[in-house]
């Protein structure tokens, strides 16, 4: 029985055949456009390898359209997750002009992680100069080690790991917004059927864009992580939901609390944020980082979608900001 050639060798042979053939270029373009795996072409621009082409499969894989990929170095798909063995091999291959195969942790536009089985192949001009790199990207079906070998672990643990990447925000450990909103839809439907009261809370850090200007992205992220732990720690009941709602916002959903109780809980959260005593030199409110909150409570009517409570809570939050920040504004949702 003959052993199959490695995938990178097959791709190299295909590229060689194409170069020597007289195949219609339009047919080749159609072939790449219809390819089931992601295909990219990167060109050296300003001493950096930037995407000049990404096929539909690559756009689907990452969640970015062509405009979101072209002109960027694909390193942005790793986000802040740069300590990966596979990246060292990729960097060395780009520097030396060699082909490489690596498995990387990449992040889609919505923040979910996926394992990218990547093959890079140099493309040369007739004089031998490397002008581009072709990339072939494929999502791996399970958790793998960075050398491409399957990890020897309990399959259930692998499933739990992958679910955590899909469910949890990478920075804060809170629920990602898409997953958070899916759970709200579920609880909203239950509350409609059982006439159960829901309270929705949104916490927004005051003047945090100015904080980021002073301490940079890394410093702001470290502080936001600390704050998120404090906020999340206030919503520990089995029925509570707590997720990262926006860049500087955290949202929560509780059941069984009336408006007064929910507002008191929000006040307690703001007090815990203040107790962290995170110095904020540009705050218009305090020497330290503070937060504002909007709180809305209701028993969901049968003909009303969850968007109603989102809108009402954002209006309450806006009022809290306009009243001077570092406060809670709460109201019943009509």
JOSULJO-V606677 format. One record per pair of residues at least 24 apart in sequence whose ideal C-beta (glycine too) atoms are under 10 Angstrom apart, sorted by the first residue. I is the first residue (numbers start at 1). GAP is how many residues later the second one is. Records with the same first field share a line. If there is no record, write none. Layout:
# JOSULJO-V606677
I->GAP ; GAP
This chain:
# JOSULJO-V606677
6->95 ; 113
7->30 ; 94 ; 110 ; 112 ; 129 ; 131
8->91 ; 92 ; 93 ; 111 ; 112 ; 113 ; 128
9->90
10->109
11->88 ; 90 ; 108 ; 110 ; 123 ; 125
12->87 ; 107 ; 109
15->106 ; 108 ; 119
19->104 ; 105
29->24 ; 26
31->24
32->24 ; 25 ; 102
33->24
35->101
36->102
37->24 ; 80 ; 82 ; 98 ; 99 ; 100 ; 101 ; 102
38->24 ; 31 ; 78 ; 80 ; 97 ; 98 ; 99 ; 100 ; 101
39->95 ; 96 ; 97 ; 98
40->29 ; 30 ; 34 ; 78 ; 80 ; 92 ; 93 ; 94 ; 95 ; 96 ; 97
41->29 ; 82 ; 90 ; 91 ; 92 ; 93 ; 94
42->30 ; 31 ; 32 ; 52 ; 78 ; 81 ; 90 ; 91 ; 92 ; 93
43->80 ; 88 ; 89 ; 90
44->50 ; 86 ; 87 ; 88 ; 89
45->26 ; 28
48->24 ; 25 ; 27 ; 46
49->24 ; 25 ; 26 ; 41 ; 45 ; 71 ; 83 ; 84 ; 86
50->24
51->25 ; 84
52->80
53->79 ; 81 ; 82
54->81 ; 83
55->82
57->79 ; 80 ; 81 ; 82
58->77 ; 78 ; 79
59->50
60->48 ; 79
61->45 ; 47 ; 53 ; 55 ; 76 ; 77 ; 78
62->44 ; 45 ; 46 ; 47 ; 48 ; 52 ; 54 ; 75 ; 77
63->44 ; 45 ; 46 ; 47 ; 48 ; 49 ; 51
64->44 ; 45
65->44
68->41
74->30 ; 32 ; 42 ; 44 ; 46 ; 59 ; 61 ; 63
75->29
76->30 ; 31
77->27 ; 28 ; 29 ; 30 ; 31 ; 32 ; 37 ; 39 ; 41 ; 60
78->26 ; 27 ; 28 ; 29 ; 35 ; 38
79->26 ; 27 ; 28 ; 32 ; 34 ; 91 ; 92
80->27 ; 90 ; 91 ; 137 ; 138 ; 141
81->24 ; 25 ; 26 ; 32 ; 89
84->62
85->60 ; 61 ; 62
86->30 ; 31 ; 32 ; 59 ; 60 ; 61 ; 62
87->59
88->58
89->29 ; 31 ; 57 ; 58
90->28 ; 30 ; 43 ; 45
93->27 ; 28 ; 29 ; 40
94->26 ; 28 ; 36 ; 39
96->26 ; 34
97->25 ; 27 ; 31 ; 32 ; 33 ; 36
98->24 ; 32
99->34 ; 35
100->33
101->35 ; 46 ; 47
102->44 ; 45 ; 46
103->35 ; 37 ; 40 ; 41 ; 42 ; 43 ; 44 ; 45 ; 46
104->33 ; 42
105->38 ; 39 ; 41 ; 60
106->31 ; 33
107->58 ; 63
108->31
110->56 ; 66 ; 67 ; 68 ; 69
111->54 ; 55 ; 57 ; 58 ; 59 ; 60 ; 65 ; 66 ; 67 ; 68 ; 133
112->50 ; 53 ; 54 ; 55 ; 56 ; 58 ; 64 ; 66 ; 67
113->48 ; 49 ; 51 ; 52 ; 53 ; 55 ; 57
114->25 ; 26 ; 48 ; 51 ; 52
115->24 ; 25 ; 26 ; 27 ; 28 ; 29 ; 30 ; 31 ; 33 ; 47 ; 50
116->24
117->24 ; 27 ; 31
167->76
168->75 ; 76
169->56 ; 59 ; 74 ; 75 ; 81
170->74
171->50 ; 51 ; 53 ; 54 ; 57 ; 73
172->49 ; 52 ; 53 ; 54 ; 55 ; 56 ; 57 ; 59 ; 60 ; 70 ; 71 ; 72 ; 78
173->52 ; 55 ; 56 ; 59 ; 69 ; 71
174->51 ; 54 ; 55 ; 57 ; 58 ; 61 ; 67 ; 68 ; 69 ; 70 ; 71 ; 76 ; 77 ; 78
175->57 ; 66 ; 67 ; 68 ; 69 ; 70 ; 75 ; 76 ; 77
176->67 ; 68
177->66 ; 67 ; 68 ; 69 ; 72 ; 74
178->65
179->62 ; 64
180->61 ; 62 ; 63 ; 64 ; 65 ; 71 ; 72 ; 73
181->60 ; 62 ; 64 ; 70 ; 72 ; 125 ; 126 ; 129
183->58 ; 60 ; 70
184->57 ; 59 ; 67 ; 69 ; 122 ; 125 ; 126
185->120 ; 121
186->55
187->52 ; 54 ; 66 ; 67 ; 68 ; 113 ; 119
188->65 ; 112 ; 116 ; 117 ; 118 ; 120 ; 121
189->111 ; 113 ; 117
190->49 ; 65 ; 110
191->62 ; 64 ; 107 ; 108 ; 109 ; 115
192->107 ; 108 ; 109 ; 110 ; 111 ; 112
193->107 ; 109
194->61 ; 105
195->104 ; 105 ; 106 ; 107
196->43 ; 59 ; 60 ; 103 ; 104
197->57 ; 58 ; 59 ; 60 ; 61 ; 62 ; 64 ; 65 ; 100 ; 101 ; 102 ; 103
198->41 ; 55 ; 56 ; 57 ; 58 ; 59 ; 64 ; 98 ; 99 ; 100 ; 101 ; 102 ; 108 ; 111 ; 135
199->53 ; 54 ; 55 ; 56 ; 57 ; 58 ; 59 ; 60 ; 62 ; 63 ; 64 ; 66 ; 67 ; 96 ; 97 ; 98 ; 99 ; 110 ; 114 ; 131 ; 134
200->41 ; 51 ; 52 ; 53 ; 54 ; 62 ; 94 ; 95 ; 96 ; 97 ; 98 ; 106 ; 108 ; 109 ; 110 ; 112 ; 113 ; 114 ; 116 ; 133
201->30 ; 33 ; 34 ; 41 ; 44 ; 49 ; 50 ; 51 ; 52 ; 53 ; 56 ; 61 ; 62 ; 64 ; 65 ; 68 ; 92 ; 93 ; 94 ; 95 ; 96 ; 112 ; 115 ; 116 ; 127 ; 129
202->43 ; 44 ; 47 ; 48 ; 49 ; 50 ; 64 ; 89 ; 90 ; 91 ; 92 ; 93 ; 94 ; 108 ; 111 ; 112 ; 114 ; 115 ; 118
203->24 ; 25 ; 28 ; 31 ; 39 ; 42 ; 45 ; 46 ; 47 ; 48 ; 49 ; 63 ; 66 ; 67 ; 70 ; 88 ; 89 ; 90 ; 91 ; 92 ; 114 ; 117 ; 125
204->41 ; 42 ; 43 ; 44 ; 45 ; 46 ; 47 ; 87 ; 88 ; 89 ; 90 ; 110 ; 113 ; 114 ; 116 ; 117 ; 121
205->42 ; 43 ; 44 ; 45 ; 68 ; 73 ; 75 ; 78 ; 84 ; 85 ; 86 ; 87 ; 120
206->42 ; 64 ; 67 ; 74 ; 77 ; 78 ; 79 ; 80 ; 83 ; 84 ; 85 ; 86 ; 114 ; 115 ; 118 ; 119 ; 120 ; 121
207->41 ; 73 ; 75 ; 76 ; 77 ; 78 ; 79 ; 82 ; 83 ; 118
208->39 ; 40 ; 41 ; 72 ; 74 ; 75 ; 81 ; 82 ; 83
209->38 ; 39 ; 73
210->70 ; 71 ; 72 ; 73 ; 74
211->37 ; 67 ; 68 ; 69 ; 70 ; 71 ; 72 ; 78
212->35 ; 36 ; 70
213->69
214->65 ; 66 ; 67 ; 68
215->63 ; 64 ; 65 ; 66
220->27 ; 28 ; 69
222->56
223->53 ; 55 ; 56 ; 57 ; 66
224->24 ; 26 ; 54 ; 65
226->47 ; 50 ; 52 ; 63
227->42 ; 45 ; 46 ; 49 ; 51 ; 62 ; 64
229->47
230->39 ; 41 ; 42 ; 43 ; 45 ; 46 ; 61
231->38 ; 39 ; 41 ; 42 ; 60 ; 62
232->37
233->36 ; 39
234->31 ; 32 ; 34 ; 35 ; 38
235->30 ; 34
240->25
245->65 ; 68 ; 69
248->43
249->42 ; 65 ; 68
250->41 ; 43
251->42 ; 43 ; 59 ; 62 ; 63 ; 66
252->41 ; 43
253->53 ; 56
254->41 ; 43
257->38 ; 40
258->39 ; 74
259->36 ; 37 ; 38 ; 39 ; 71 ; 72 ; 73 ; 74
260->35 ; 37 ; 70
261->36
262->31 ; 33 ; 34 ; 35 ; 66 ; 68
263->30 ; 32 ; 34 ; 65 ; 66 ; 67 ; 68
264->31 ; 64 ; 66
265->28 ; 30 ; 63
266->25 ; 26 ; 27 ; 28 ; 29 ; 54 ; 61 ; 62 ; 63 ; 64
267->26 ; 28 ; 60 ; 61 ; 63
268->60
269->24 ; 59
270->50 ; 56 ; 57 ; 58
273->53
274->52
283->42 ; 43
284->40 ; 41 ; 42
285->39 ; 40 ; 41 ; 42
286->39 ; 40
288->38
289->37
290->35 ; 36 ; 37
291->29 ; 34 ; 35 ; 36 ; 37
292->24 ; 25 ; 26 ; 27 ; 28 ; 29 ; 30 ; 31 ; 32 ; 33 ; 34 ; 35 ; 36 ; 37
293->24 ; 27 ; 33 ; 34 ; 35 ; 36 ; 37
294->24 ; 25 ; 26 ; 27 ; 34 ; 35 ; 36 ; 37
295->25 ; 33 ; 34 ; 35 ; 36
296->33 ; 34 ; 35 ; 36 ; 37 ; 38
297->33 ; 34 ; 35 ; 36
298->33 ; 34 ; 35 ; 36
299->33 ; 34
300->33
301->32 ; 33
304->29 ; 30
308->25 ; 26
309->24
